[in-house]
């Protein structure tokens, strides 16, 4: 309308109709995204939708899973047989070495060992000089030894060797604990069967055994009365693909039974090497 134009009823009615039509068109326009959402819901699912797995489920199934490289699976072996050699450090002036055999078995991830060895003892220049004096040192004459050990694997993996022409190997670090048992065959001379049976389970040598061992001991030696003791240590098992293995080990005495056995050899060490095969 222009200035000076009179407002007639027909013009006013036409203006009201135009405003009502514009308001109706605004109400018909859907909100943002409402049309898209409705169209997505309306889309029919394809035939493969029921076989799909969300990504977060797949990720949860695979994270934390990895293959473990194994050069030789020693846990599948029925039995392991080895020859052993040892050198003792008894903190005295006598030399002691031993040699023997060992069998071990795997059960529930642990190693159970049984060893049988012969120990040889001889003088050193220091012990020969000591024999010229009234003094004596605790020691153990030649004997037979039996070992019962349990090994706990702490770490393992495949390693390369030096020189390079040697094949890769399976290396296992074990912690060991066990019982070290001594048998003096000559100490049973003149004993009755019942006395021998009682002596075998006693923690200390009897007076009759000590008397029988007087002829077996070295001149500067005072026979230690302990019959068995506790041992603990660490060792490595190096397995090759064919089943051959090498096992160096260091064991140390734990003098918890010394008050019972009367042993005076409290702290001593055993360094050994085993070479064998896993069957």
C-alpha positions in Angstrom: 0.0 0.0 0.0 1.1 3.5 -0.7 0.7 6.5 1.5 -2.8 8.0 1.1 -4.4 4.7 0.0 -7.5 3.9 2.1 -7.6 0.5 4.0 -10.7 -1.2 2.7 -12.1 -4.5 4.1 -11.2 -6.4 1.0 -7.5 -5.5 1.2 -7.4 -6.4 4.9 -9.0 -9.8 4.2 -6.4 -10.5 1.5 -3.5 -9.7 3.8 -4.8 -12.1 6.5 -5.1 -15.0 4.0 -1.5 -14.4 2.8 -0.2 -14.5 6.4 -2.1 -17.7 7.2 -0.7 -19.5 4.1 2.9 -18.6 5.0 2.5 -19.9 8.5 1.2 -23.2 7.3 4.2 -23.7 4.9 6.6 -23.1 7.9 4.9 -25.9 9.9 5.3 -28.4 7.1 9.1 -28.0 6.8 10.8 -30.9 8.9 13.5 -30.2 11.4 17.2 -30.5 10.4 18.2 -34.2 10.0 14.8 -35.5 10.7 14.2 -36.4 7.1 17.6 -38.2 6.8 17.0 -40.2 10.0 13.6 -41.3 8.8 15.0 -42.4 5.5 17.8 -44.5 7.1 15.3 -46.3 9.4 13.2 -47.0 6.4 16.0 -48.7 4.5 15.6 -52.4 4.5 18.5 -54.6 5.9 20.6 -56.6 3.5 21.0 -60.4 3.7 24.6 -60.2 5.3 23.7 -57.8 8.1 23.2 -60.7 10.6 26.7 -62.0 9.9 28.4 -58.7 10.7 30.4 -58.2 13.9 31.1 -54.7 15.4 34.7 -53.5 15.3 34.9 -53.1 19.1 34.0 -56.8 19.6 36.7 -57.9 17.1 39.3 -55.7 18.7 38.5 -57.1 22.2 38.9 -60.7 20.9 42.4 -60.1 19.3 44.1 -57.7 21.7 46.5 -59.5 24.0 46.9 -62.6 21.9 50.3 -63.4 20.4 52.1 -66.5 19.3 55.1 -67.7 21.5 58.2 -68.8 19.6 59.5 -72.2 20.7 62.6 -73.9 19.4 62.1 -77.0 21.5 59.0 -77.8 23.6 60.6 -79.4 26.7 57.2 -79.6 28.4 56.2 -82.4 26.0 59.2 -84.6 26.9 58.3 -87.8 28.9 61.7 -87.9 30.6 65.1 -86.2 30.4 68.3 -88.1 31.1 71.7 -86.4 31.7 75.2 -87.0 33.0 76.4 -84.6 35.6 79.7 -83.2 36.9 80.1 -81.0 40.0 82.8 -79.1 41.9 82.3 -78.3 45.5 83.4 -75.2 47.4 83.1 -76.2 51.1 85.2 -73.5 52.7 87.8 -76.0 53.8 91.2 -77.2 52.5 89.9 -80.3 50.7 89.1 -80.8 47.1 85.8 -82.5 46.2 84.4 -83.3 42.8 81.5 -85.6 41.9 80.1 -87.3 38.8 76.9 -89.2 38.2 73.6 -89.2 36.4 70.2 -87.5 36.6 66.7 -88.1 35.5 64.0 -85.4 35.5 60.3 -85.2 34.7 58.0 -82.3 33.8 54.6 -82.1 35.6 52.3 -79.0 35.7 55.1 -76.8 34.4 57.6 -77.9 37.1 60.7 -80.0 36.8 61.2 -82.9 39.3 64.7 -84.3 39.4 66.4 -87.3 40.9 70.2 -87.5 40.8 72.7 -90.2 41.9 76.4 -89.3 42.1 79.8 -90.5 43.5 81.9 -87.9 45.3 85.8 -88.1 45.4 87.8 -86.2 48.0 91.6 -85.6 48.1 94.1 -83.5 49.9 95.6 -80.2 48.9 99.0 -78.8 50.0 97.3 -76.8 52.7 95.5 -79.9 54.1 98.7 -81.9 54.1 100.4 -79.2 56.2 97.4 -79.0 58.4 97.7 -82.7 59.1 101.1 -82.1 60.7 99.3 -80.0 63.4 96.8 -81.1 66.1 94.1 -79.1 64.3 91.3 -80.6 62.1 88.8 -79.2 59.7 85.2 -80.4 59.1 84.9 -82.4 55.9 83.3 -85.3 54.3 85.1 -88.4 53.0 84.3 -90.2 49.7 80.7 -91.1 49.5 77.5 -91.6 47.4 75.1 -88.7 47.1 71.4 -88.6 46.2 69.6 -85.4 45.2 65.9 -84.6 45.0 65.2 -81.2 43.4 62.3 -79.2 42.1 62.8 -76.6 39.4 60.5 -73.6 38.8 60.8 -71.9 35.3 61.1 -68.2 35.8 61.7 -67.0 32.2 62.3 -68.6 28.8 62.6 -67.8 25.1 64.4 -68.5 21.9 68.0 -67.2 21.7 70.7 -67.1 19.1 74.1 -68.5 20.0 77.8 -67.6 19.4 79.5 -68.6 17.2 76.7 -68.1 14.6 77.0 -71.6 13.1 75.4 -73.1 16.2 71.6 -73.3 15.8 69.1 -71.3 17.8 68.2 -72.7 21.2 65.4 -72.6 23.8 66.8 -70.9 27.0 65.0 -71.5 30.3 66.0 -69.8 33.6 65.0 -72.0 36.6 65.0 -71.6 40.3 65.8 -74.8 42.2 65.3 -76.1 45.7 65.9 -79.6 47.0 67.3 -82.1 49.5 71.0 -83.2 49.4 71.4 -86.7 50.9 74.7 -88.4 51.8 75.3 -92.2 52.0 78.6 -93.6 53.4 78.6 -97.3 52.5 81.6 -98.1 54.7 79.9 -96.5 57.6 77.4 -99.4 57.8 80.0 -102.0 58.4 79.1 -104.2 61.4 75.6 -102.7 61.8 72.5 -104.8 62.0 69.7 -104.3 59.4 67.5 -102.5 62.0 70.4 -100.2 62.8 71.1 -99.5 59.1 67.4 -98.7 58.6 67.3 -96.3 61.6 70.6 -94.7 60.4 69.2 -94.0 56.9 66.4 -91.8 58.2 68.4 -90.1 61.0 69.6 -86.5 60.2 73.0 -87.1 61.7 75.5 -89.9 61.5 75.5 -92.3 64.4 78.5 -92.9 66.7 79.1 -96.3 65.1 79.2 -94.8 61.6 81.6 -92.1 62.6 83.9 -94.7 64.1 83.7 -96.8 60.9 84.7 -93.7 58.8 87.8 -93.0 60.8 89.8 -95.1 58.3 88.2 -93.3 55.3 88.8 -89.7 56.3 91.8 -87.7 55.3 94.4 -87.0 58.0 93.4 -83.4 58.5 89.7 -84.1 58.3 87.1 -84.3 61.1 84.1 -86.1 59.6 81.1 -83.8 59.5 78.1 -85.6 61.1 75.4 -84.2 58.8 73.6 -86.7 56.6 71.3 -84.4 54.6 70.6 -80.8 54.1 68.7 -78.3 52.0 69.9 -76.6 48.8 68.7 -73.7 46.7 70.0 -72.0 43.6 69.6 -71.0 40.0 70.4 -72.6 36.6 69.9 -72.3 32.9 68.6 -75.0 30.6 69.7 -74.6 27.0 67.6 -76.9 24.7 68.5 -77.5 21.1 66.0 -78.5 18.4 67.1 -82.1 18.4 66.3 -82.5 22.2 69.9 -82.2 23.4 70.3 -79.8 26.4 73.1 -78.3 28.5 72.3 -77.2 32.1 74.8 -75.2 34.1 73.8 -74.6 37.7 74.8 -73.0 41.0 73.4 -74.4 44.2 74.0 -73.1 47.7 73.5 -74.8 51.1 70.7 -73.5 53.3 71.7 -74.4 56.9 68.2 -74.7 58.3 68.7 -78.4 59.3 72.1 -77.8 60.9 70.8 -77.6 64.5 69.2 -81.1 63.9 72.0 -82.7 61.9 74.9 -81.2 63.9 76.6 -80.2 60.6 79.5 -77.8 60.9 79.6 -77.2 57.1 77.0 -74.4 57.1 77.7 -72.4 53.9 79.1 -74.1 50.9 78.4 -74.1 47.1 78.0 -76.7 44.3 78.7 -75.6 40.7 77.5 -78.3 38.3 77.1 -79.0 34.6 74.6 -81.5 33.1 74.6 -82.7 29.5 71.7 -84.8 28.4 68.8 -85.5 26.0 65.0 -85.0 26.4 63.0 -88.0 25.1 
